[in-house]
Amino acid sequence: MDGAGTPVIDVEDLRVRYRGADADAVAGMAFAVAPGEVFGFLGPSGAGKSTVQRVLTRLLRGYSGRAAVFGRPLDSWGADYFERIGVGFELPVAFGKLTAAENLTAVARLYRRPPPPVRELLEAVDLAGAAERRVDGFSKGMRMRLNLARALVTRPDLLFLDEPTSGQDPVHAAALREVIRDQARQGTTVFLTTHDMTTADRLCDRVAFVVDGRIAAVDSPRAFKLRYGRPGVRVEYRVDGRLDSRQVPLDALTADPGLADLLARGAVETVHTREASLDDVFATVTEARL
């Protein structure tokens, strides 16, 4: 077992340069991911997010710097490493001529760890009703949900996900986020790459803003929004049939006579905090916008 204080992922000065490239795809990244944490890599396409995932899943061996997982350098692991991780990338992988249930059963046979019941996995991703359907007839959203179920077959200690809510309607996206969060509650560490601000905000314990192969900043979504937001509220109210709004500083909420009057008259319709969105924070920190 890993020590309680040992990061599940520990990276220092990680660098990757593809053959023929003029610059590093990953340019000296350093970060650590704690046990049971949902850690998000947030940035635009080409920022280096997927390259880091390829290093950490041992699909890419040509790197410099230090990368350790479960307290051991990556290059010291053998095939036993893949018994402990689950991988769900954005391009779903499945056997099209097999059913959803047959796909999960086939993948489970590749590992020594006993898998969760197939029916349980399919129910978690809302595919129980399609268990006996061939996957070549699935929509992209269904394939992505099967992709997540496939990543959970190993009962992973560490789960790598790339855009896990891609192709989902809002209901299914929320359900998948809950599946992932439930994995973290059970002790699984999740390393998530995305450019979806909603997924990062609602799911991640911490996010790293990634631009041009570098990490610009790391913090929790809440801390980012509090740090870069403006303390106060935006009040929408209706007077004489006309909708209007005003900004009220947080330290003036109880002493603002105009707001007190609007509240007493029942004219206030909505009250919103003026915290920054993650997109606003990203733009401020990196001078770019997703």
C-alpha positions in Angstrom: 0.0 0.0 0.0 1.1 3.6 -0.6 2.0 5.9 2.3 -0.8 8.2 3.4 1.3 11.2 2.6 2.6 10.0 -0.7 1.1 11.7 -3.8 -0.5 9.4 -6.3 1.1 11.4 -9.1 4.3 13.4 -8.6 5.8 15.2 -11.6 8.9 17.5 -11.7 10.4 19.3 -14.6 8.5 17.2 -17.1 9.5 17.9 -20.7 8.4 16.4 -24.0 9.5 17.5 -27.5 8.1 15.7 -30.5 10.5 14.8 -33.4 10.9 17.7 -35.8 9.2 20.3 -33.5 10.8 23.6 -32.7 9.5 23.8 -29.2 8.6 21.6 -26.3 5.0 20.2 -26.2 5.5 20.0 -22.4 7.9 22.6 -21.1 9.0 21.9 -17.5 5.7 21.0 -15.8 5.6 20.2 -12.1 2.6 19.1 -10.0 1.4 16.6 -7.5 -2.0 14.9 -7.1 -3.2 13.6 -3.8 -4.9 10.3 -3.1 -8.7 10.6 -3.8 -8.3 13.9 -5.5 -10.1 14.9 -8.8 -7.3 16.9 -10.4 -8.2 18.8 -13.6 -5.9 19.8 -16.5 -7.7 22.8 -18.1 -6.6 24.4 -21.3 -7.2 24.8 -25.0 -6.3 22.2 -27.6 -2.6 21.9 -28.2 -1.7 23.1 -24.7 0.0 19.9 -23.7 -2.7 18.2 -21.7 -3.0 15.0 -23.7 0.7 14.7 -24.0 1.0 14.6 -20.2 -1.7 12.0 -20.0 0.1 9.9 -22.6 3.2 10.1 -20.4 1.4 9.1 -17.3 -0.4 6.2 -19.0 2.9 5.0 -20.4 1.9 5.4 -24.0 4.7 7.9 -24.5 8.1 7.0 -23.1 10.2 9.8 -24.7 10.3 12.4 -21.9 12.8 14.0 -19.5 12.3 15.0 -15.9 10.7 13.0 -13.1 7.3 11.3 -13.2 6.3 9.0 -10.4 3.0 7.2 -9.8 2.0 5.4 -6.6 5.4 6.4 -5.2 7.4 4.7 -8.0 9.1 6.2 -11.1 7.1 5.4 -14.1 9.9 3.6 -15.9 10.1 1.1 -13.0 6.6 -0.2 -13.5 5.8 -3.3 -15.6 2.5 -4.7 -16.8 1.3 -4.6 -13.2 0.9 -0.8 -13.6 -2.1 -1.3 -15.9 -3.9 -3.4 -13.2 -4.1 -0.3 -11.1 -5.2 2.4 -13.6 -8.3 2.9 -15.7 -8.2 5.0 -18.9 -11.0 6.7 -20.8 -9.8 8.9 -23.6 -12.0 11.2 -25.8 -12.0 8.9 -28.8 -14.0 5.9 -27.5 -12.6 2.4 -28.1 -14.9 -0.6 -28.4 -15.5 -3.7 -30.4 -18.3 -2.6 -32.7 -19.6 -6.1 -33.5 -20.0 -7.0 -29.8 -22.8 -5.8 -27.5 -22.1 -3.4 -24.7 -22.1 -6.2 -22.1 -19.8 -8.4 -24.3 -17.4 -5.4 -24.6 -17.0 -5.1 -20.9 -16.7 -8.8 -20.3 -14.0 -9.0 -23.0 -12.0 -6.2 -21.4 -12.4 -7.6 -17.9 -10.8 -10.9 -19.0 -7.5 -9.0 -19.7 -7.0 -8.2 -16.0 -6.4 -10.2 -12.8 -8.5 -7.9 -10.7 -12.2 -9.1 -10.3 -14.4 -6.5 -12.1 -17.6 -5.0 -10.8 -20.7 -6.7 -12.2 -21.3 -5.8 -15.8 -24.9 -4.9 -15.2 -23.8 -2.5 -12.4 -21.3 -0.7 -14.6 -23.9 -0.3 -17.4 -26.5 1.0 -15.0 -24.1 3.5 -13.7 -23.7 5.1 -17.1 -27.3 4.6 -18.2 -26.7 1.9 -20.7 -28.4 -1.0 -18.9 -31.2 -0.8 -21.5 -28.7 -1.2 -24.3 -26.7 -4.0 -22.7 -27.5 -6.5 -25.5 -27.2 -4.0 -28.4 -24.2 -4.1 -30.7 -22.0 -1.1 -30.2 -21.7 -0.2 -33.9 -25.2 1.1 -33.6 -24.4 3.4 -30.6 -24.4 7.2 -30.8 -21.3 9.1 -29.8 -22.8 9.9 -26.5 -23.5 6.2 -25.8 -20.0 5.2 -26.9 -18.5 7.8 -24.5 -20.6 6.4 -21.6 -19.5 2.9 -22.5 -15.9 4.2 -22.6 -16.2 5.4 -18.9 -17.7 2.0 -17.9 -14.8 0.3 -19.7 -12.3 2.4 -17.7 -13.9 1.3 -14.4 -13.7 -2.4 -15.2 -10.3 -2.7 -13.3 -11.7 -1.0 -10.2 -8.8 1.5 -10.7 -6.8 3.2 -8.0 -6.1 5.9 -10.5 -8.5 7.0 -13.3 -7.4 8.9 -16.4 -10.2 10.7 -18.2 -10.1 12.9 -21.3 -13.3 15.0 -22.0 -15.5 12.5 -20.2 -18.8 14.4 -20.8 -18.1 15.0 -24.5 -21.2 14.3 -26.7 -23.6 14.2 -23.7 -26.8 16.1 -23.1 -27.0 18.1 -19.8 -28.8 15.2 -17.9 -26.2 12.6 -18.9 -23.3 15.0 -18.4 -24.5 15.6 -14.8 -24.9 11.8 -14.3 -21.4 11.1 -15.5 -19.9 13.7 -13.3 -21.7 12.0 -10.4 -20.2 8.7 -11.4 -16.7 10.2 -11.4 -17.2 12.0 -8.1 -18.5 8.7 -6.6 -15.2 7.1 -7.6 -13.3 9.8 -5.8 -15.5 9.3 -2.7 -14.5 5.6 -2.8 -10.8 6.6 -2.8 -10.0 6.6 -6.5 -7.7 9.4 -7.7 -8.9 11.0 -10.9 -6.7 12.9 -13.4 -9.0 14.7 -15.8 -8.1 16.7 -19.0 -10.8 19.0 -20.4 -11.5 22.4 -21.9 -15.1 22.2 -20.5 -15.3 24.9 -17.8 -18.5 23.5 -16.4 -17.1 20.0 -15.9 -13.9 21.4 -14.3 -15.9 23.7 -12.0 -18.4 21.1 -10.8 -16.1 18.1 -10.6 -12.5 19.0 -9.8 -11.0 19.6 -6.3 -8.2 21.5 -8.0 -7.5 22.6 -11.6 -4.2 23.4 -13.3 -4.4 26.0 -16.1 -2.3 24.8 -18.9 -1.0 26.9 -21.8 1.8 26.4 -24.3 3.1 23.4 -22.5 3.3 25.1 -19.1 1.2 25.3 -16.0 0.2 28.9 -15.4 -1.6 28.4 -12.0 -3.1 25.7 -9.8 -5.8 26.0 -7.2 -9.4 24.9 -6.4 -12.1 26.3 -8.6 -13.7 28.1 -5.6 -10.4 29.7 -4.6 -9.8 30.9 -8.2 -13.2 32.5 -8.4 -13.0 34.2 -5.0 -9.5 35.5 -5.8 -10.4 37.0 -9.1 -14.0 37.9 -8.5 -15.4 41.2 -7.2 -17.0 40.8 -3.7 -20.6 41.8 -4.1 -24.0 41.0 -5.7 -25.9 41.9 -8.8 -29.5 42.6 -8.0 -32.2 42.5 -10.7 -35.5 44.3 -9.8 -38.6 45.5 -11.5 -40.1 49.0 -11.0 -43.2 50.2 -13.0 -42.9 47.1 -15.2 -39.3 47.8 -16.2 -36.5 45.4 -15.4 -33.3 47.0 -14.1 -30.3 45.9 -12.1 -27.6 47.4 -9.8 -24.3 46.2 -8.3 -24.0 46.3 -4.5 -20.6 45.8 -2.8 -20.6 43.0 -0.3 -19.7 45.2 2.7 -22.6 47.5 1.9 -25.4 44.9 1.6 -26.9 45.6 5.1 -26.4 49.3 4.9 -27.6 50.1 1.3 -30.9 52.0 1.7 -31.8 51.6 -2.0 -31.5 47.8 -1.7 -33.5 47.7 1.5 -36.3 49.7 -0.1 -36.4 47.4 -3.1 -36.6 44.4 -0.9 -39.3 45.9 1.3 -41.4 46.6 -1.9 -40.9 43.1 -3.2 -39.3 44.5 -6.3 -36.2 42.3 -6.3 -36.5 39.3 -8.7 -33.0 37.8 -8.7 -29.7 38.2 -6.7 -26.4 36.9 -8.1 -22.9 36.9 -6.6 -20.3 38.6 -8.8 -17.7 35.9 -8.5 -15.6 35.3 -11.6 -16.3 32.3 -13.8 -13.4 29.9 -14.5 -13.3 31.2 -18.0 -12.8 34.7 -16.7 -10.0 33.5 -14.4 -8.4 31.6 -17.1 -8.4 34.6 -19.4 -6.9 36.8 -16.6 -4.2 34.3 -15.6 -3.1 33.2 -19.0 -4.3 36.1 -21.2 -6.2 33.6 -23.3 -9.8 32.4 -23.3 -11.1 28.9 -23.9 
